[in-house]
Amino acid sequence: MDWDRIRIFLAVARHGQILAAAKQLGLNHATVGRQLTALEKELGTKLVERRTTGSELTKAGKALMGAAEAAESAFLQVGNSFSNTSESITGTVRVGVPDGLGNYFLARELAGFAADHPDLVIQLVPLPRTFSLSQREADIAITLDRPKQGRLVIRKLTDYTLSVYAAHSYVERYGAIKSERDLTDRLFVTHIEDLIYSRALDYAARLGKLMKRRFECGSVVAQMEAVRNGHGIGILHDYATHDMPELVRLLPEIGFTRNYWMLMHPDTKDTRGIAAVAAYISHVTRAARGLFVAQ
């Protein structure tokens, strides 16, 4: 049995779409389809029901997926044992992370770690979304919620806080904010409700009751830039505002505490590169704990 065809089948099974699997594998859509058909012909059974809405595994496909993942795990564990005998940290490690943490903390920290390890490639993916370890979208994922199910290695990374901010220029132009009543009719810079990917992002509801005028952004960076440039009031990550003297914290009695969780797949967590990057992320986050929680 051709392992390349099994690898292609696994990608289709995990993504539920031939096109998505092709993108992950860096292959042509038609090539993936042909290899999948060839595997089915080789095994003499249908593995995937192909529909316009996606692909669904047959009973035989589900059985093959379990066996293929077990084989993949065995290959990964053998590879780990070889890589861990090397003194240098090598390979590529992809870290999927919420855009606030990725852009305002981990970008500078992980870039420094990569600079110290020339044979290591770190791929930081700071996006407002979740990442699937089972689909190999990332080697390390940081989430806002602690997963309740799944075969994962889970570590709490840190608590973090968010507060209400505006630019000094905004306060000078539109007047001071001394109480929640002063927020009425101010422009609220916030997220887009139907793009929320975690229940931990529900903190905007409190101010949204007062501030009916809204400028909604799909990322933390966009919200930050709108507030920094004096256009409105927003709820921002306290650690991200640390080096931004143009911002002023408003209404300190209003604050929100949330958590970051670090996830790894049990089959790859001990790979030298992944283990080293995960340990470094834990170390620098612990060292900066005072930065993450507003006093």
C-alpha positions in Angstrom: 0.0 0.0 0.0 1.4 3.4 -1.1 1.9 5.6 2.0 1.6 8.8 -0.1 -1.9 7.8 -1.0 -2.7 7.1 2.6 -1.3 10.5 3.5 -3.6 12.1 0.9 -6.6 10.1 2.2 -5.8 11.3 5.8 -5.8 14.9 4.6 -9.2 14.5 2.9 -10.6 12.7 5.9 -9.5 15.4 8.3 -10.6 18.4 6.2 -13.8 16.9 4.8 -13.0 18.5 1.5 -10.8 17.5 -1.4 -10.0 21.1 -2.2 -9.0 22.0 1.4 -6.8 18.8 1.6 -5.1 19.8 -1.7 -4.3 23.2 -0.3 -2.7 21.7 2.8 -0.7 19.2 0.8 0.4 21.7 -1.8 -1.1 19.5 -4.5 -3.5 20.0 -7.4 -7.2 19.3 -6.6 -7.4 16.9 -9.5 -4.2 15.0 -8.3 -5.7 14.5 -4.9 -8.9 13.2 -6.5 -7.0 10.8 -8.7 -4.9 9.4 -5.9 -7.9 8.9 -3.7 -9.6 7.0 -6.5 -6.5 4.9 -7.0 -6.4 4.0 -3.3 -10.1 3.0 -3.4 -9.4 0.8 -6.5 -6.3 -0.7 -4.8 -8.4 -1.6 -1.7 -11.4 -2.6 -3.7 -13.8 -0.5 -1.6 -15.2 3.0 -1.5 -13.6 5.2 1.2 -15.2 8.6 0.6 -18.6 9.7 -0.5 -17.9 12.8 -2.6 -20.7 15.4 -2.5 -21.0 19.0 -3.6 -21.0 20.1 0.1 -17.8 18.1 0.9 -16.6 14.6 1.5 -17.9 12.1 4.0 -16.2 8.9 5.1 -17.8 5.5 4.5 -17.6 2.8 7.1 -14.5 1.4 5.3 -13.1 5.0 5.3 -13.6 5.4 9.0 -11.8 2.1 9.6 -8.9 3.0 7.4 -8.6 6.4 9.1 -8.1 4.8 12.5 -5.5 2.5 11.2 -3.8 5.2 9.2 -3.6 7.6 12.2 -2.1 4.8 14.3 0.6 4.2 11.7 1.2 8.0 11.4 1.6 8.2 15.2 4.2 5.4 15.0 6.1 7.1 12.3 6.1 10.4 14.2 7.3 8.7 17.4 10.2 7.1 15.6 11.1 10.4 14.0 11.0 12.0 17.4 13.5 9.6 18.8 15.9 10.4 16.0 15.4 14.1 16.2 16.0 14.2 19.9 19.5 12.7 19.6 20.6 15.8 17.8 22.2 18.6 19.9 20.7 21.4 17.7 17.0 22.3 17.4 16.0 21.7 13.9 12.9 21.5 11.7 9.8 23.6 11.3 7.3 24.4 14.2 4.0 26.1 13.4 2.3 28.0 16.2 -1.3 29.0 15.8 -2.3 31.7 18.2 -5.0 34.4 18.7 -4.0 37.6 16.9 -3.7 39.8 20.0 -1.2 37.5 21.7 0.6 36.7 18.5 1.1 40.3 17.3 1.7 42.0 20.6 3.8 39.5 22.5 4.8 36.3 20.8 6.0 37.9 17.6 9.0 39.6 19.3 9.6 36.7 21.7 9.6 33.9 19.2 11.6 35.9 16.6 14.4 36.2 19.2 14.2 32.4 19.9 14.4 31.7 16.1 17.4 34.0 15.8 19.2 32.0 18.4 18.5 28.7 16.6 19.5 29.0 13.0 18.4 25.4 12.1 14.9 26.0 13.4 12.0 27.6 11.4 9.2 29.0 13.5 5.9 29.7 11.7 3.8 32.1 13.8 0.2 32.3 12.6 -1.6 35.1 14.6 -5.2 34.9 13.4 -8.6 35.5 15.0 -9.6 31.8 14.7 -9.1 28.4 16.3 -6.6 25.9 15.0 -7.0 22.1 14.6 -4.1 20.0 15.8 -5.8 16.8 14.5 -5.8 18.3 11.0 -2.2 19.4 11.5 -3.0 23.0 11.0 -0.5 23.8 13.8 2.0 22.0 16.0 1.2 24.2 18.9 -2.1 26.0 19.4 -3.0 28.6 21.9 -6.7 29.0 22.6 -9.0 31.2 24.7 -11.0 28.3 25.9 -9.9 25.0 27.6 -11.0 22.2 25.3 -13.4 19.8 26.9 -12.7 16.9 24.6 -10.2 15.6 22.1 -6.8 13.8 22.4 -4.7 16.8 23.4 -2.0 17.8 25.8 -3.3 20.9 27.6 -1.4 23.4 29.7 -2.7 26.7 31.1 -0.5 29.4 29.9 -1.7 32.5 31.8 -4.5 34.7 32.8 -4.8 38.1 31.1 -6.9 41.2 31.5 -8.6 43.7 29.3 -9.6 47.2 30.1 -11.4 50.2 28.5 -9.1 52.5 26.6 -9.1 55.7 24.5 -6.4 57.9 23.0 -5.4 61.1 24.8 -6.3 62.9 21.6 -9.8 61.4 21.7 -10.4 62.5 25.3 -9.1 66.0 24.5 -11.4 66.3 21.5 -14.6 64.7 23.0 -14.3 65.2 26.7 -13.4 63.1 29.8 -15.0 59.8 30.7 -15.6 59.8 34.4 -18.5 57.3 34.6 -20.2 54.7 32.5 -22.9 57.3 31.7 -20.3 59.3 29.9 -20.0 56.5 27.3 -23.4 57.1 25.9 -23.3 58.0 22.2 -19.5 57.5 22.0 -18.2 55.4 19.1 -17.5 51.8 20.3 -14.6 50.2 18.6 -15.2 46.4 18.9 -15.3 43.1 17.2 -17.8 41.8 14.6 -20.4 39.6 16.4 -20.8 37.0 13.7 -17.1 36.4 13.4 -16.6 35.6 17.1 -14.9 32.3 17.4 -14.8 31.9 21.2 -17.2 32.4 24.1 -14.3 34.2 25.8 -14.9 37.2 23.5 -18.2 38.1 25.1 -16.8 41.0 27.1 -18.1 43.7 24.7 -21.7 43.1 25.7 -21.5 45.3 28.8 -20.4 48.4 27.0 -22.5 47.7 23.9 -25.6 48.4 25.9 -24.5 52.0 26.4 -22.6 52.6 23.2 -24.9 52.1 20.2 -22.6 53.7 17.7 -20.1 51.0 16.6 -17.1 50.5 14.4 -16.6 46.8 14.1 -13.3 45.2 13.2 -12.3 41.6 12.4 -9.0 41.6 14.3 -7.5 42.9 17.5 -4.8 44.8 15.5 -7.5 46.8 13.6 -9.3 47.6 16.9 -6.1 48.8 18.4 -5.2 51.0 15.5 -8.7 52.7 15.4 -8.4 53.5 19.2 -4.8 54.6 19.0 -5.7 57.1 16.3 -8.3 58.7 18.4 -11.5 57.6 16.7 -13.3 55.8 19.5 -13.3 53.8 22.7 -12.4 50.1 22.9 -11.8 47.2 25.2 -8.1 46.3 24.7 -5.6 43.8 26.0 -3.7 45.4 28.8 -0.4 43.7 27.8 -0.7 45.1 24.3 -1.1 48.7 25.5 2.0 48.6 27.8 4.3 50.5 25.4 1.6 52.9 24.0 1.7 56.2 25.9 -0.8 57.7 23.5 -3.5 55.5 25.2 -5.2 56.2 28.5 -7.0 53.6 30.6 -10.6 54.6 31.4 -13.0 53.5 34.1 -10.5 51.2 36.0 -13.4 49.6 37.8 -14.4 47.9 34.6 -12.1 45.0 33.7 -12.2 41.6 32.2 -10.1 38.5 33.0 -9.6 35.7 30.5 -7.2 32.8 30.0 -4.8 31.5 27.4 -4.3 27.7 27.0 -1.5 25.9 25.1 -2.4 22.7 23.3 -0.2 20.1 21.6 -0.8 16.8 20.0 0.4 13.8 22.1 2.1 12.2 19.1 4.3 15.2 18.4 4.7 17.0 21.7 8.1 15.4 22.5 9.6 16.3 19.1 12.7 18.3 20.0 11.6 21.4 18.1 8.0 21.5 19.3 9.0 20.7 22.9 11.6 23.5 22.9 9.3 26.1 21.4 6.5 25.1 23.8 8.9 25.4 26.8 10.1 28.8 25.6 6.6 30.1 25.2 5.7 28.9 28.8 8.9 30.5 30.1 8.6 34.0 28.6 4.9 34.1 29.5 5.6 33.2 33.1 8.4 35.8 33.2 6.0 38.5 31.9 3.1 37.6 34.1 3.0 41.1 35.6 2.5 42.4 32.1 -0.6 40.3 31.4 -2.6 41.2 34.4 -3.5 44.9 35.0 -2.8 46.2 38.5 
